Amino acid sequence: MLCETCNIQIPSLRRRAVPHATTCVRCSTERAHIGFMDWHHKTAPELVMIPAEQKENIRRAKRIAQRSR
């Protein structure tokens, strides 16, 4: 599958990770996110995604993750 923007081959690893992707990583318009596991409920941890530009929320999530381990 070729990128809609630059017409280079989209790597198979990206296609497996994001099956609906129509662009390569370089041409993607998606914003970067940082993920953390929320372990407050032991039987059902939850993945929390925070936009990379929200530095204060990332700092808080890191402190919470350190305390919950």
Backbone as XML, in Angstrom:
<?xml version="1.0"?>
<chain id="A" units="angstrom">
  <residue number="1" name="MET">
    <atom name="N" x="0.854" y="-1.179" z="0.000"/>
    <atom name="CA" x="0.000" y="0.000" z="0.000"/>
    <atom name="C" x="0.898" y="1.239" z="0.000"/>
  </residue>
  <residue number="2" name="LEU">
    <atom name="N" x="0.551" y="2.220" z="-0.819"/>
    <atom name="CA" x="1.335" y="3.445" z="-0.934"/>
    <atom name="C" x="0.706" y="4.575" z="-0.135"/>
  </residue>
  <residue number="3" name="CYS">
    <atom name="N" x="1.570" y="5.451" z="0.387"/>
    <atom name="CA" x="1.123" y="6.640" z="1.116"/>
    <atom name="C" x="0.356" y="7.551" z="0.157"/>
  </residue>
  <residue number="4" name="GLU">
    <atom name="N" x="-0.780" y="8.066" z="0.597"/>
    <atom name="CA" x="-1.585" y="8.962" z="-0.243"/>
    <atom name="C" x="-0.879" y="10.278" z="-0.536"/>
  </residue>
  <residue number="5" name="THR">
    <atom name="N" x="0.023" y="10.702" z="0.352"/>
    <atom name="CA" x="0.658" y="12.006" z="0.205"/>
    <atom name="C" x="1.954" y="11.953" z="-0.589"/>
  </residue>
  <residue number="6" name="CYS">
    <atom name="N" x="2.866" y="11.051" z="-0.196"/>
    <atom name="CA" x="4.195" y="11.043" z="-0.819"/>
    <atom name="C" x="4.445" y="9.847" z="-1.734"/>
  </residue>
  <residue number="7" name="ASN">
    <atom name="N" x="3.497" y="8.931" z="-1.809"/>
    <atom name="CA" x="3.563" y="7.758" z="-2.691"/>
    <atom name="C" x="4.719" y="6.803" z="-2.411"/>
  </residue>
  <residue number="8" name="ILE">
    <atom name="N" x="5.190" y="6.740" z="-1.152"/>
    <atom name="CA" x="6.177" y="5.716" z="-0.800"/>
    <atom name="C" x="5.436" y="4.554" z="-0.134"/>
  </residue>
  <residue number="9" name="GLN">
    <atom name="N" x="6.073" y="3.415" z="-0.097"/>
    <atom name="CA" x="5.474" y="2.222" z="0.495"/>
    <atom name="C" x="5.289" y="2.406" z="2.005"/>
  </residue>
  <residue number="10" name="ILE">
    <atom name="N" x="4.087" y="2.140" z="2.523"/>
    <atom name="CA" x="3.831" y="2.193" z="3.961"/>
    <atom name="C" x="4.380" y="0.899" z="4.554"/>
  </residue>
  <residue number="11" name="PRO">
    <atom name="N" x="5.277" y="0.988" z="5.549"/>
    <atom name="CA" x="5.864" y="-0.227" z="6.131"/>
    <atom name="C" x="4.796" y="-1.175" z="6.687"/>
  </residue>
  <residue number="12" name="SER">
    <atom name="N" x="5.063" y="-2.476" z="6.562"/>
    <atom name="CA" x="4.093" y="-3.476" z="7.016"/>
    <atom name="C" x="3.851" y="-3.387" z="8.522"/>
  </residue>
  <residue number="13" name="LEU">
    <atom name="N" x="4.872" y="-2.993" z="9.279"/>
    <atom name="CA" x="4.703" y="-2.844" z="10.728"/>
    <atom name="C" x="3.663" y="-1.774" z="11.043"/>
  </residue>
  <residue number="14" name="ARG">
    <atom name="N" x="3.695" y="-0.661" z="10.316"/>
    <atom name="CA" x="2.699" y="0.394" z="10.514"/>
    <atom name="C" x="1.316" y="-0.095" z="10.089"/>
  </residue>
  <residue number="15" name="ARG">
    <atom name="N" x="1.241" y="-0.831" z="8.999"/>
    <atom name="CA" x="-0.062" y="-1.325" z="8.536"/>
    <atom name="C" x="-0.674" y="-2.293" z="9.534"/>
  </residue>
  <residue number="16" name="ARG">
    <atom name="N" x="0.179" y="-3.087" z="10.208"/>
    <atom name="CA" x="-0.342" y="-4.000" z="11.232"/>
    <atom name="C" x="-0.780" y="-3.233" z="12.472"/>
  </residue>
  <residue number="17" name="ALA">
    <atom name="N" x="-0.007" y="-2.203" z="12.858"/>
    <atom name="CA" x="-0.334" y="-1.435" z="14.064"/>
    <atom name="C" x="-1.551" y="-0.544" z="13.851"/>
  </residue>
  <residue number="18" name="VAL">
    <atom name="N" x="-1.650" y="0.060" z="12.659"/>
    <atom name="CA" x="-2.753" y="0.974" z="12.343"/>
    <atom name="C" x="-3.336" y="0.541" z="10.997"/>
  </residue>
  <residue number="19" name="PRO">
    <atom name="N" x="-4.226" y="-0.450" z="11.004"/>
    <atom name="CA" x="-4.727" y="-1.006" z="9.737"/>
    <atom name="C" x="-5.432" y="0.012" z="8.838"/>
  </residue>
  <residue number="20" name="HIS">
    <atom name="N" x="-6.028" y="1.024" z="9.428"/>
    <atom name="CA" x="-6.764" y="2.011" z="8.634"/>
    <atom name="C" x="-5.878" y="3.145" z="8.115"/>
  </residue>
  <residue number="21" name="ALA">
    <atom name="N" x="-4.574" y="3.097" z="8.386"/>
    <atom name="CA" x="-3.660" y="4.167" z="7.971"/>
    <atom name="C" x="-3.564" y="4.240" z="6.449"/>
  </residue>
  <residue number="22" name="THR">
    <atom name="N" x="-3.654" y="5.443" z="5.925"/>
    <atom name="CA" x="-3.506" y="5.647" z="4.486"/>
    <atom name="C" x="-2.272" y="6.477" z="4.164"/>
  </residue>
  <residue number="23" name="THR">
    <atom name="N" x="-1.542" y="6.894" z="5.214"/>
    <atom name="CA" x="-0.327" y="7.681" z="5.020"/>
    <atom name="C" x="0.810" y="7.076" z="5.839"/>
  </residue>
  <residue number="24" name="CYS">
    <atom name="N" x="2.035" y="7.416" z="5.470"/>
    <atom name="CA" x="3.195" y="6.975" z="6.245"/>
    <atom name="C" x="3.296" y="7.828" z="7.513"/>
  </residue>
  <residue number="25" name="VAL">
    <atom name="N" x="4.188" y="7.455" z="8.404"/>
    <atom name="CA" x="4.326" y="8.179" z="9.677"/>
    <atom name="C" x="4.717" y="9.634" z="9.417"/>
  </residue>
  <residue number="26" name="ARG">
    <atom name="N" x="5.619" y="9.852" z="8.485"/>
    <atom name="CA" x="6.105" y="11.206" z="8.196"/>
    <atom name="C" x="4.991" y="12.121" z="7.696"/>
  </residue>
  <residue number="27" name="CYS">
    <atom name="N" x="4.051" y="11.585" z="6.939"/>
    <atom name="CA" x="2.961" y="12.390" z="6.370"/>
    <atom name="C" x="1.709" y="12.410" z="7.246"/>
  </residue>
  <residue number="28" name="SER">
    <atom name="N" x="1.701" y="11.643" z="8.324"/>
    <atom name="CA" x="0.529" y="11.553" z="9.176"/>
    <atom name="C" x="0.219" y="12.890" z="9.834"/>
  </residue>
  <residue number="29" name="THR">
    <atom name="N" x="-1.068" y="13.178" z="9.969"/>
    <atom name="CA" x="-1.490" y="14.415" z="10.633"/>
    <atom name="C" x="-1.891" y="14.165" z="12.078"/>
  </residue>
  <residue number="30" name="GLU">
    <atom name="N" x="-1.812" y="12.917" z="12.527"/>
    <atom name="CA" x="-2.144" y="12.574" z="13.905"/>
    <atom name="C" x="-1.108" y="13.179" z="14.844"/>
  </residue>
  <residue number="31" name="ARG">
    <atom name="N" x="-1.569" y="13.680" z="15.964"/>
    <atom name="CA" x="-0.661" y="14.231" z="16.963"/>
    <atom name="C" x="-0.066" y="13.117" z="17.795"/>
  </residue>
  <residue number="32" name="ALA">
    <atom name="N" x="1.115" y="13.374" z="18.293"/>
    <atom name="CA" x="1.790" y="12.372" z="19.130"/>
    <atom name="C" x="1.117" y="12.283" z="20.497"/>
  </residue>
  <residue number="33" name="HIS">
    <atom name="N" x="1.035" y="11.064" z="21.024"/>
    <atom name="CA" x="0.473" y="10.811" z="22.341"/>
    <atom name="C" x="1.441" y="9.949" z="23.134"/>
  </residue>
  <residue number="34" name="ILE">
    <atom name="N" x="1.340" y="10.048" z="24.432"/>
    <atom name="CA" x="2.128" y="9.214" z="25.330"/>
    <atom name="C" x="1.135" y="8.388" z="26.125"/>
  </residue>
  <residue number="35" name="GLY">
    <atom name="N" x="1.392" y="7.082" z="26.217"/>
    <atom name="CA" x="0.455" y="6.188" z="26.881"/>
    <atom name="C" x="0.962" y="5.707" z="28.229"/>
  </residue>
  <residue number="36" name="PHE">
    <atom name="N" x="0.054" y="5.555" z="29.165"/>
    <atom name="CA" x="0.351" y="5.039" z="30.496"/>
    <atom name="C" x="-0.715" y="4.031" z="30.866"/>
  </residue>
  <residue number="37" name="MET">
    <atom name="N" x="-0.331" y="3.035" z="31.639"/>
    <atom name="CA" x="-1.309" y="2.089" z="32.163"/>
    <atom name="C" x="-1.775" y="2.591" z="33.528"/>
  </residue>
  <residue number="38" name="ASP">
    <atom name="N" x="-3.080" y="2.659" z="33.699"/>
    <atom name="CA" x="-3.686" y="3.043" z="34.970"/>
    <atom name="C" x="-4.025" y="1.749" z="35.705"/>
  </residue>
  <residue number="39" name="TRP">
    <atom name="N" x="-3.311" y="1.477" z="36.793"/>
    <atom name="CA" x="-3.442" y="0.217" z="37.520"/>
    <atom name="C" x="-4.326" y="0.342" z="38.759"/>
  </residue>
  <residue number="40" name="HIS">
    <atom name="N" x="-5.168" y="1.359" z="38.862"/>
    <atom name="CA" x="-5.978" y="1.541" z="40.062"/>
    <atom name="C" x="-6.937" y="0.387" z="40.301"/>
  </residue>
  <residue number="41" name="HIS">
    <atom name="N" x="-7.409" y="-0.234" z="39.259"/>
    <atom name="CA" x="-8.289" y="-1.388" z="39.404"/>
    <atom name="C" x="-7.500" y="-2.600" z="38.938"/>
  </residue>
  <residue number="42" name="LYS">
    <atom name="N" x="-7.103" y="-3.462" z="39.853"/>
    <atom name="CA" x="-6.140" y="-4.530" z="39.564"/>
    <atom name="C" x="-6.598" y="-5.529" z="38.507"/>
  </residue>
  <residue number="43" name="THR">
    <atom name="N" x="-7.892" y="-5.773" z="38.395"/>
    <atom name="CA" x="-8.339" y="-6.759" z="37.410"/>
    <atom name="C" x="-8.572" y="-6.157" z="36.031"/>
  </residue>
  <residue number="44" name="ALA">
    <atom name="N" x="-8.616" y="-4.840" z="35.930"/>
    <atom name="CA" x="-8.884" y="-4.214" z="34.636"/>
    <atom name="C" x="-8.049" y="-2.945" z="34.471"/>
  </residue>
  <residue number="45" name="PRO">
    <atom name="N" x="-6.742" y="-3.082" z="34.217"/>
    <atom name="CA" x="-5.951" y="-1.875" z="33.983"/>
    <atom name="C" x="-6.433" y="-1.165" z="32.718"/>
  </residue>
  <residue number="46" name="GLU">
    <atom name="N" x="-6.234" y="0.133" z="32.681"/>
    <atom name="CA" x="-6.727" y="0.928" z="31.571"/>
    <atom name="C" x="-5.576" y="1.704" z="30.947"/>
  </residue>
  <residue number="47" name="LEU">
    <atom name="N" x="-5.552" y="1.745" z="29.623"/>
    <atom name="CA" x="-4.552" y="2.524" z="28.906"/>
    <atom name="C" x="-5.031" y="3.962" z="28.821"/>
  </residue>
  <residue number="48" name="VAL">
    <atom name="N" x="-4.201" y="4.900" z="29.280"/>
    <atom name="CA" x="-4.528" y="6.317" z="29.248"/>
    <atom name="C" x="-3.587" y="6.981" z="28.252"/>
  </residue>
  <residue number="49" name="MET">
    <atom name="N" x="-4.139" y="7.659" z="27.251"/>
    <atom name="CA" x="-3.338" y="8.342" z="26.240"/>
    <atom name="C" x="-3.418" y="9.847" z="26.473"/>
  </residue>
  <residue number="50" name="ILE">
    <atom name="N" x="-2.238" y="10.498" z="26.533"/>
    <atom name="CA" x="-2.163" y="11.931" z="26.791"/>
    <atom name="C" x="-1.427" y="12.588" z="25.627"/>
  </residue>
  <residue number="51" name="PRO">
    <atom name="N" x="-1.990" y="13.668" z="25.046"/>
    <atom name="CA" x="-1.277" y="14.364" z="23.969"/>
    <atom name="C" x="0.101" y="14.825" z="24.445"/>
  </residue>
  <residue number="52" name="ALA">
    <atom name="N" x="1.106" y="14.686" z="23.588"/>
    <atom name="CA" x="2.491" y="14.967" z="23.964"/>
    <atom name="C" x="2.716" y="16.417" z="24.384"/>
  </residue>
  <residue number="53" name="GLU">
    <atom name="N" x="1.898" y="17.326" z="23.908"/>
    <atom name="CA" x="2.115" y="18.733" z="24.259"/>
    <atom name="C" x="1.583" y="19.091" z="25.655"/>
  </residue>
  <residue number="54" name="GLN">
    <atom name="N" x="0.862" y="18.197" z="26.301"/>
    <atom name="CA" x="0.330" y="18.460" z="27.638"/>
    <atom name="C" x="1.339" y="18.013" z="28.692"/>
  </residue>
  <residue number="55" name="LYS">
    <atom name="N" x="2.417" y="18.763" z="28.825"/>
    <atom name="CA" x="3.541" y="18.391" z="29.688"/>
    <atom name="C" x="3.133" y="18.213" z="31.151"/>
  </residue>
  <residue number="56" name="GLU">
    <atom name="N" x="2.273" y="19.072" z="31.660"/>
    <atom name="CA" x="1.861" y="18.977" z="33.061"/>
    <atom name="C" x="1.076" y="17.696" z="33.317"/>
  </residue>
  <residue number="57" name="ASN">
    <atom name="N" x="0.188" y="17.324" z="32.418"/>
    <atom name="CA" x="-0.575" y="16.090" z="32.594"/>
    <atom name="C" x="0.323" y="14.863" z="32.490"/>
  </residue>
  <residue number="58" name="ILE">
    <atom name="N" x="1.348" y="14.922" z="31.645"/>
    <atom name="CA" x="2.301" y="13.818" z="31.536"/>
    <atom name="C" x="3.081" y="13.679" z="32.838"/>
  </residue>
  <residue number="59" name="ARG">
    <atom name="N" x="3.500" y="14.793" z="33.411"/>
    <atom name="CA" x="4.226" y="14.767" z="34.685"/>
    <atom name="C" x="3.367" y="14.139" z="35.774"/>
  </residue>
  <residue number="60" name="ARG">
    <atom name="N" x="2.095" y="14.524" z="35.836"/>
    <atom name="CA" x="1.180" y="13.965" z="36.833"/>
    <atom name="C" x="0.981" y="12.463" z="36.625"/>
  </residue>
  <residue number="61" name="ALA">
    <atom name="N" x="0.816" y="12.046" z="35.378"/>
    <atom name="CA" x="0.598" y="10.628" z="35.078"/>
    <atom name="C" x="1.830" y="9.806" z="35.477"/>
  </residue>
  <residue number="62" name="LYS">
    <atom name="N" x="3.022" y="10.337" z="35.263"/>
    <atom name="CA" x="4.246" y="9.622" z="35.639"/>
    <atom name="C" x="4.316" y="9.459" z="37.156"/>
  </residue>
  <residue number="63" name="ARG">
    <atom name="N" x="3.961" y="10.507" z="37.895"/>
    <atom name="CA" x="3.976" y="10.397" z="39.360"/>
    <atom name="C" x="2.974" y="9.382" z="39.851"/>
  </residue>
  <residue number="64" name="ILE">
    <atom name="N" x="1.781" y="9.356" z="39.266"/>
    <atom name="CA" x="0.752" y="8.394" z="39.655"/>
    <atom name="C" x="1.220" y="6.981" z="39.330"/>
  </residue>
  <residue number="65" name="ALA">
    <atom name="N" x="1.831" y="6.784" z="38.165"/>
    <atom name="CA" x="2.297" y="5.456" z="37.751"/>
    <atom name="C" x="3.386" y="4.960" z="38.691"/>
  </residue>
  <residue number="66" name="GLN">
    <atom name="N" x="4.266" y="5.839" z="39.145"/>
    <atom name="CA" x="5.345" y="5.438" z="40.060"/>
    <atom name="C" x="4.767" y="5.028" z="41.410"/>
  </residue>
  <residue number="67" name="ARG">
    <atom name="N" x="3.766" y="5.738" z="41.887"/>
    <atom name="CA" x="3.177" y="5.434" z="43.197"/>
    <atom name="C" x="2.368" y="4.145" z="43.178"/>
  </residue>
  <residue number="68" name="SER">
    <atom name="N" x="1.784" y="3.808" z="42.033"/>
    <atom name="CA" x="0.892" y="2.642" z="41.994"/>
    <atom name="C" x="1.630" y="1.329" z="41.791"/>
  </residue>
  <residue number="69" name="ARG">
    <atom name="N" x="2.914" y="1.348" z="41.579"/>
    <atom name="CA" x="3.660" y="0.095" z="41.355"/>
    <atom name="C" x="4.073" y="-0.549" z="42.638"/>
  </residue>
</chain>
